[in-house]
Amino acid sequence: MENFLEYIDQSVLSLQQEEKELIAGDRKDEANFVRIRSNVYGIAKAYYGAVQKAAPEEFKDEYTRRITKLLGTWQDAYDKAKAHEDVEKTVVEEVKLQTLKEILKQFAEVV
């Protein structure tokens, strides 16, 4: 499980560096999407800590359940944004969904 936390921490550091480079290159829109990805990793790490405290004996199942529930919530937000033709919100939700799916995949491989 420590490998998973290392993965999250390394991903956040890498994304923060990428965001700084994009901002320095006057590419603020792209930097905002990288910041969103970084925030999703932060959320995943917070869930990790919460589940470790609340349900250590069934950690893997509970973490997967909570992240999957969050995926469902974000998928609903994506669907609504798309239905309302809100391009900006659709793209933001898509970035969040893709990032969370990557995290869930890595979690399944490591834990």
Secondary structure, 3 states (H helix, E strand, C coil): CHHHHHHHHHHHHHHHHHHHHHHHCCCHHHHHHHHHHHHHHHHHHHHHHHHHHHCHHHHHHHHHHHHHHHHHHHHHHHHHHHHCCCHHHHHHHHHHHHHHHHHHHHHHHHC
